[in-house]
């Protein structure tokens, strides 16, 4: 049974940092690309960063590029999102998601929620002074 459990969210001041974790079970991250999404109050789901199944290819949305870093620990089957230089507009619930199929072409377009069959419960990140 696939499970994704996010943690690490919280309240942080602008300019601060947080590291989110997503513990996965029921599958191995070597077999799938993985993605972080977020959803701000009153807004739709927005993709943040993705990492391909090989672990050596990552990409992030322009809104977070240069500030956020996605990584994973295969031994722990855990996905991470290091968030630096946080801004108030980063406030959102952050989710990790697993796609139903590990297509590289889908990884190049990771913003389509329909490509994913599992998502965690989310962790709240609030950036405020």
Secondary structure in CASP SS format (residue, H / E / C, confidence):
PFRMAT SS
TARGET T0000
AUTHOR 0000-0000-0000
METHOD secondary structure of the structure
MODEL  1
X C 1.00
X C 1.00
X E 1.00
X E 1.00
X E 1.00
X E 1.00
X E 1.00
X C 1.00
X C 1.00
X E 1.00
X E 1.00
X E 1.00
X C 1.00
X C 1.00
X C 1.00
X C 1.00
X C 1.00
X E 1.00
X E 1.00
X E 1.00
X E 1.00
X E 1.00
X E 1.00
X E 1.00
X E 1.00
X C 1.00
X C 1.00
X C 1.00
X H 1.00
X H 1.00
X H 1.00
X C 1.00
X C 1.00
X E 1.00
X E 1.00
X E 1.00
X E 1.00
X E 1.00
X E 1.00
X C 1.00
X C 1.00
X C 1.00
X C 1.00
X C 1.00
X E 1.00
X E 1.00
X E 1.00
X E 1.00
X E 1.00
X E 1.00
X E 1.00
X C 1.00
X C 1.00
X C 1.00
X C 1.00
X C 1.00
X C 1.00
X E 1.00
X E 1.00
X E 1.00
X C 1.00
X C 1.00
X C 1.00
X C 1.00
X C 1.00
X C 1.00
X C 1.00
X E 1.00
X E 1.00
X E 1.00
X E 1.00
X E 1.00
X E 1.00
X C 1.00
X C 1.00
X C 1.00
X C 1.00
X E 1.00
X E 1.00
X E 1.00
X E 1.00
X E 1.00
X E 1.00
X C 1.00
X C 1.00
X C 1.00
X C 1.00
X H 1.00
X H 1.00
X H 1.00
X C 1.00
X E 1.00
X E 1.00
X E 1.00
X E 1.00
X E 1.00
X E 1.00
X E 1.00
X E 1.00
X C 1.00
X C 1.00
X C 1.00
X C 1.00
X H 1.00
X H 1.00
X H 1.00
X H 1.00
X C 1.00
X C 1.00
X C 1.00
X C 1.00
X C 1.00
X H 1.00
X H 1.00
X H 1.00
X E 1.00
X E 1.00
X E 1.00
X E 1.00
X C 1.00
X C 1.00
X C 1.00
X E 1.00
X E 1.00
X E 1.00
X E 1.00
X E 1.00
X C 1.00
X C 1.00
END
